[in-house]
Amino acid sequence: MEETIKAFTLWLAVGTEAAAALIIGLATFEAVLSALLLFVPGAASHLAGEGPQAAKEQVRLKLGRWLAVALEFELGADILRTAVAPTWSEIGQLAAIAAIRTILNYFLQQEIDKAERRPPGTPSIGSAADPR
């Protein structure tokens, strides 16, 4: 019975990772399409309502939000694997991976929150001003 539970938990972890990969793939596809639309004259103002910089920021933030979701799925898969990890070495490796993913997710979420608090039309730090 214990082996069946372990096998099911590992399959569940693999399924969770597959879901994360699907989310990343679909989010990337959506971001690429949205970014390509920004090259169509007038599409940038239509997409964000605030001009090309705001439209780029919206594409970036949407992708960032989806990546944060995918990181949460990956962390969930790590937690599932930790439940059945037989050695301290594997537990240590999973703990390091989980810590890295948690830190990445934290800073990604900080960037998203900061961008959402920024007034519309204000360029993000490090971005070039709109040359219009």
C-alpha positions as CSV (number, residue, x, y, z in Angstrom):
1,M,0.0,0.0,0.0
2,E,2.8,2.4,0.9
3,E,4.5,1.9,-2.5
4,T,1.1,2.6,-4.3
5,I,0.8,5.9,-2.3
6,K,4.5,6.8,-3.2
7,A,3.9,6.0,-6.9
8,F,0.7,8.0,-6.9
9,T,2.4,11.0,-5.2
10,L,5.2,10.9,-7.8
11,W,2.7,10.8,-10.7
12,L,0.9,13.7,-9.1
13,A,4.2,15.7,-8.9
14,V,4.9,14.9,-12.6
15,G,1.3,16.0,-13.5
16,T,1.8,19.2,-11.5
17,E,5.1,19.9,-13.4
18,A,3.3,19.2,-16.7
19,A,0.6,21.8,-15.7
20,A,3.3,24.3,-15.0
21,A,5.0,23.7,-18.3
22,L,1.7,24.1,-20.1
23,I,1.0,27.4,-18.3
24,I,4.5,28.7,-19.2
25,G,4.1,27.6,-22.8
26,L,0.6,29.1,-23.2
27,A,1.7,32.3,-21.4
28,T,4.7,32.6,-23.6
29,F,2.6,32.1,-26.8
30,E,0.1,34.8,-25.6
31,A,2.9,37.2,-24.8
32,V,4.6,36.7,-28.1
33,L,1.3,37.3,-30.0
34,S,0.6,40.4,-27.9
35,A,4.1,41.7,-28.4
36,L,3.9,41.2,-32.2
37,L,0.6,43.1,-32.3
38,L,2.5,46.1,-30.8
39,F,4.2,46.4,-34.2
40,V,0.9,47.0,-35.9
41,P,0.3,50.7,-36.1
42,G,-2.4,51.8,-33.7
43,A,-2.6,48.4,-31.9
44,A,-0.6,49.6,-28.9
45,S,-3.1,52.3,-28.0
46,H,-5.9,49.9,-28.6
47,L,-4.4,47.2,-26.3
48,A,-3.6,49.3,-23.3
49,G,-5.3,52.6,-24.0
50,E,-2.2,54.5,-22.8
51,G,0.3,54.2,-25.7
52,P,3.1,51.9,-26.7
53,Q,5.0,51.9,-23.4
54,A,1.9,51.1,-21.4
55,A,1.0,48.3,-23.9
56,K,4.5,46.8,-23.5
57,E,4.2,47.0,-19.7
58,Q,0.8,45.2,-19.9
59,V,2.4,42.4,-21.9
60,R,5.3,42.1,-19.5
61,L,3.0,42.1,-16.4
62,K,0.6,39.6,-17.8
63,L,3.5,37.2,-18.6
64,G,5.0,37.9,-15.2
65,R,1.7,37.0,-13.5
66,W,1.5,33.7,-15.4
67,L,5.1,32.9,-14.6
68,A,4.4,33.5,-10.9
69,V,1.5,31.0,-11.2
70,A,3.7,28.4,-12.9
71,L,6.4,28.9,-10.2
72,E,3.7,28.1,-7.6
73,F,2.8,24.9,-9.4
74,E,6.5,23.9,-9.6
75,L,6.9,24.6,-5.9
76,G,3.8,22.3,-5.3
77,A,5.5,19.6,-7.3
78,D,8.7,20.0,-5.2
79,I,6.6,19.6,-2.0
80,L,5.0,16.5,-3.3
81,R,8.4,15.0,-4.2
82,T,9.7,15.9,-0.7
83,A,7.0,13.8,0.8
84,V,8.5,10.6,-0.8
85,A,12.2,11.5,-1.0
86,P,14.1,8.6,0.4
87,T,17.5,10.3,1.1
88,W,18.7,13.4,2.9
89,S,20.6,14.3,-0.2
90,E,17.5,14.4,-2.3
91,I,15.6,16.3,0.4
92,G,18.5,18.9,0.5
93,Q,18.4,19.3,-3.2
94,L,14.6,19.8,-3.3
95,A,14.9,22.2,-0.4
96,A,17.4,24.3,-2.3
97,I,15.3,24.2,-5.5
98,A,12.2,25.2,-3.5
99,A,14.1,28.0,-1.8
100,I,15.3,29.4,-5.2
101,R,11.8,29.1,-6.7
102,T,10.3,30.8,-3.7
103,I,12.8,33.7,-3.9
104,L,12.2,34.1,-7.6
105,N,8.5,34.2,-7.1
106,Y,8.8,36.7,-4.3
107,F,10.8,39.1,-6.4
108,L,8.7,38.6,-9.4
109,Q,5.6,39.4,-7.3
110,Q,7.3,42.5,-5.9
111,E,8.0,43.8,-9.4
112,I,4.4,43.1,-10.5
113,D,3.0,44.9,-7.4
114,K,5.3,47.9,-8.0
115,A,4.3,48.1,-11.6
116,E,0.6,48.0,-10.7
117,R,0.9,50.8,-8.2
118,R,2.7,53.0,-10.8
119,P,0.4,55.7,-12.3
120,P,-0.7,54.9,-15.9
121,G,1.6,56.4,-18.5
122,T,4.6,56.5,-16.1
123,P,7.5,54.6,-17.6
124,S,9.1,51.8,-15.6
125,I,12.6,52.5,-14.2
126,G,15.2,51.7,-16.7
127,S,12.9,51.9,-19.7
128,A,13.4,54.5,-22.4
129,A,10.9,57.3,-22.7
130,D,8.4,57.2,-25.5
131,P,10.2,58.9,-28.5
132,R,7.0,60.4,-30.0
